[in-house]
Amino acid sequence: MAEPAVLFKEKINYKQPGGAGYAAHQDAPAYLDSRQRVTCLLAIDAAPDTNSGCLEFASGRHSEGLIGLTEDGIVDPEVAAQVGGAVSVWPGHPSKGTEAVCEG
């Protein structure tokens, strides 16, 4: 980066075993006043597969801007079902725990 980084927001999401996940969404709309941003996940516990709550990505869609958001700011379920082709494919990022995943 050519300029100093600034912490804009920090947030802790607690997810208990067996708890529901989040609806498909993009973080970008929360930071529309920022030209550049990096979002990071710091995984404390292991999430070895998609059944354990690992982070899932809409692979390859990062350059498309905002995709099919509802008024609530989540990805429209019909759009989410089409990501990756006819079948909903949100590749998971399994975590061994104590690791960071960043996108930006």
MISE-931552 format. One record per residue: residue in one letter; residue number from 1; x, y, z of N, C-alpha, C, CB in turn. Coordinates in steps of 0.02 Angstrom, whole numbers, m for minus. Glycine has a CB too. Layout:
MISE-931552
A,NUM,X,Y,Z,X,Y,Z,X,Y,Z,X,Y,Z
...
END
This chain:
MISE-931552
M,1,42,m59,0,0,0,0,44,62,0,m48,0,61
A,2,23,111,m37,62,173,m42,46,223,13,50,204,m110
E,3,m3,209,54,m22,255,108,m29,216,173,m88,292,90
P,4,m26,250,229,m32,216,294,m100,183,302,m20,264,351
A,5,m102,126,335,m164,91,349,m195,118,413,m153,15,354
V,6,m261,120,416,m297,144,474,m350,92,492,m329,214,460
L,7,m355,75,556,m408,29,578,m473,67,577,m392,0,648
F,8,m520,45,536,m584,79,529,m636,49,576,m609,75,456
K,9,m634,m16,584,m685,m50,624,m657,m117,647,m751,m59,585
E,10,m672,m135,708,m657,m203,729,m721,m234,756,m600,m205,784
K,11,m727,m299,748,m789,m333,767,m773,m405,783,m842,m328,709
I,12,m805,m431,834,m797,m502,851,m863,m536,839,m773,m511,925
N,13,m862,m588,798,m921,m629,787,m912,m695,823,m934,m641,710
Y,14,m952,m706,874,m950,m770,909,m999,m817,876,m966,m761,985
K,15,m976,m878,862,m1021,m928,834,m1011,m992,874,m1006,m939,758
Q,16,m1062,m1010,911,m1060,m1070,951,m1068,m1132,906,m1114,m1069,1006
P,17,m1042,m1190,925,m1051,m1251,886,m1125,m1263,871,m1020,m1312,923
G,18,m1140,m1277,809,m1209,m1290,789,m1250,m1228,776,m1242,m1331,840
G,19,m1221,m1169,788,m1257,m1107,778,m1266,m1091,704,m1222,m1049,812
A,20,m1316,m1051,688,m1329,m1032,618,m1274,m985,593,m1398,m1000,611
G,21,m1263,m986,529,m1214,m941,499,m1247,m876,477,m1180,m975,439
Y,22,m1211,m837,439,m1236,m774,413,m1263,m784,342,m1181,m719,414
A,23,m1311,m744,323,m1335,m746,254,m1280,m720,208,m1400,m703,246
A,24,m1281,m741,146,m1231,m718,97,m1232,m642,94,m1244,m749,27
H,25,m1173,m612,100,m1169,m539,100,m1101,m517,75,m1183,m510,170
Q,26,m1094,m453,61,m1030,m422,44,m1014,m371,98,m1031,m390,m28
D,27,m952,m367,118,m932,m318,168,m926,m248,138,m866,m338,200
A,28,m912,m243,74,m898,m178,42,m950,m124,53,m890,m189,m31
P,29,m1016,m138,52,m1064,m83,61,m1057,m46,128,m1134,m110,55
A,30,m1028,m78,177,m1020,m45,242,m963,7,240,m1005,m97,296
Y,31,m923,6,188,m865,50,185,m863,89,119,m801,8,191
L,32,m920,115,97,m923,150,33,m882,214,32,m995,165,16
D,33,m867,242,91,m828,304,93,m752,290,90,m845,343,155
S,34,m733,229,82,m662,209,81,m642,188,11,m649,152,132
R,35,m587,216,m14,m563,198,m81,m534,128,m82,m511,249,m105
Q,36,m496,111,m31,m465,45,m26,m479,16,42,m388,49,m40
R,37,m489,m49,45,m501,m80,110,m477,m152,107,m576,m77,128
V,38,m462,m178,165,m444,m248,173,m487,m275,230,m367,m257,188
T,39,m520,m330,218,m559,m364,269,m522,m426,289,m631,m381,243
C,40,m515,m438,354,m478,m496,378,m519,m537,426,m413,m474,412
L,41,m512,m601,422,m540,m648,469,m482,m677,508,m583,m705,434
L,42,m485,m673,574,m436,m705,616,m471,m765,648,m406,m656,670
A,43,m456,m825,622,m489,m885,647,m453,m910,709,m491,m940,593
I,44,m488,m916,764,m459,m940,826,m466,m1016,831,m493,m906,887
D,45,m526,m1041,816,m538,m1113,819,m538,m1144,750,m605,m1127,854
A,46,m527,m1207,747,m528,m1244,684,m599,m1247,656,m500,m1315,693
A,47,m604,m1242,590,m667,m1251,553,m647,m1291,491,m703,m1182,535
P,48,m640,m1357,498,m609,m1397,445,m650,m1408,382,m592,m1463,473
D,49,m715,m1395,384,m756,m1405,323,m817,m1359,326,m777,m1479,316
T,50,m856,m1360,272,m913,m1315,267,m967,m1331,319,m943,m1318,198
N,51,m969,m1392,345,m1018,m1408,397,m998,m1381,465,m1027,m1484,401
S,52,m937,m1357,472,m913,m1332,536,m914,m1256,540,m843,m1358,550
G,53,m939,m1223,488,m944,m1150,491,m885,m1113,462,m954,m1129,560
C,54,m846,m1145,418,m790,m1110,388,m815,m1053,342,m744,m1158,349
L,55,m771,m1005,332,m788,m948,289,m797,m972,217,m733,m893,294
E,56,m849,m947,184,m862,m965,114,m858,m903,71,m931,m999,107
F,57,m831,m911,10,m821,m855,m36,m861,m866,m100,m746,m847,m53
A,58,m881,m811,m131,m909,m814,m199,m849,m808,m246,m964,m756,m211
S,59,m818,m864,m257,m755,m866,m293,m757,m832,m361,m734,m937,m302
G,60,m709,m787,m374,m703,m753,m438,m749,m694,m448,m714,m802,m491
R,61,m790,m677,m399,m838,m623,m408,m814,m556,m381,m903,m641,m374
H,62,m753,m553,m355,m727,m493,m322,m722,m432,m368,m660,m507,m293
S,63,m714,m442,m433,m706,m385,m478,m772,m359,m507,m660,m405,m535
E,64,m828,m388,m486,m893,m369,m513,m928,m313,m475,m938,m429,m515
G,65,m898,m290,m422,m931,m239,m381,m985,m271,m339,m961,m184,m426
L,66,m1037,m232,m322,m1090,m258,m280,m1135,m303,m321,m1131,m200,m248
I,67,m1151,m362,m294,m1190,m410,m333,m1258,m424,m300,m1151,m476,m341
G,68,m1311,m403,m332,m1379,m422,m314,m1399,m411,m241,m1389,m491,m330
L,69,m1386,m352,m213,m1403,m341,m143,m1476,m323,m134,m1359,m286,m115
T,70,m1504,m347,m79,m1572,m329,m60,m1569,m263,m22,m1606,m384,m17
E,71,m1627,m236,m3,m1629,m174,36,m1595,m183,104,m1702,m152,46
D,72,m1592,m244,128,m1559,m259,192,m1484,m265,186,m1588,m322,222
G,73,m1458,m262,125,m1386,m266,114,m1358,m336,109,m1352,m231,169
I,74,m1401,m387,105,m1377,m454,94,m1385,m472,21,m1415,m505,139
V,75,m1348,m523,m1,m1354,m545,m71,m1422,m579,m78,m1295,m593,m91
D,76,m1460,m558,m129,m1526,m588,m142,m1518,m664,m145,m1557,m559,m208
P,77,m1560,m702,m110,m1554,m775,m110,m1555,m806,m180,m1610,m804,m70
E,78,m1593,m776,m226,m1594,m802,m295,m1527,m791,m329,m1650,m769,m337
V,79,m1495,m734,m316,m1428,m721,m344,m1378,m768,m312,m1408,m647,m333
A,80,m1382,m776,m246,m1336,m820,m210,m1339,m892,m237,m1351,m820,m135
A,81,m1400,m914,m256,m1408,m982,m281,m1377,m991,m350,m1482,m999,m285
Q,82,m1365,m935,m386,m1336,m939,m453,m1261,m931,m454,m1367,m886,m496
V,83,m1231,m910,m399,m1158,m900,m397,m1124,m967,m410,m1136,m871,m328
G,84,m1078,m967,m458,m1042,m1028,m474,m1078,m1072,m524,m1030,m1067,m413
G,85,m1131,m1049,m554,m1166,m1089,m604,m1237,m1105,m582,m1128,m1153,m619
A,86,m1264,m1157,m610,m1333,m1175,m596,m1342,m1198,m523,m1356,m1230,m643
V,87,m1289,m1225,m494,m1292,m1248,m425,m1254,m1198,m382,m1262,m1320,m417
S,88,m1280,m1184,m324,m1246,m1137,m279,m1179,m1166,m257,m1290,m1121,m217
V,89,m1125,m1134,m277,m1058,m1157,m259,m1022,m1099,m224,m1018,m1181,m322
W,90,m1018,m1102,m160,m982,m1053,m120,m924,m1091,m89,m1027,m1018,m65
P,91,m866,m1091,m122,m810,m1130,m96,m792,m1109,m25,m749,m1123,m142
G,92,m783,m1158,18,m765,m1145,87,m689,m1137,95,m790,m1200,132
H,93,m670,m1102,147,m600,m1095,164,m590,m1130,232,m577,m1020,166
P,94,m576,m1195,231,m566,m1230,295,m510,m1197,334,m550,m1304,282
S,95,m517,m1197,399,m468,m1165,443,m442,m1215,494,m498,m1104,479
K,96,m377,m1214,505,m347,m1255,557,m349,m1218,624,m275,m1274,539
G,97,m372,m1156,622,m373,m1113,681,m308,m1073,685,m384,m1156,745
T,98,m310,m1020,723,m254,m974,731,m222,m955,664,m202,m1005,777
E,99,m263,m933,617,m238,m910,553,m278,m849,530,m242,m966,500
A,100,m252,m814,482,m285,m754,455,m302,m765,382,m241,m692,464
V,101,m360,m740,362,m382,m739,292,m399,m667,277,m444,m788,278
C,102,m367,m637,227,m380,m567,210,m400,m561,137,m318,m524,224
E,103,m445,m514,123,m463,m497,54,m469,m422,50,m529,m532,33
G,104,m452,m397,m8,m456,m325,m15,m437,m300,m79,m417,m293,33
END
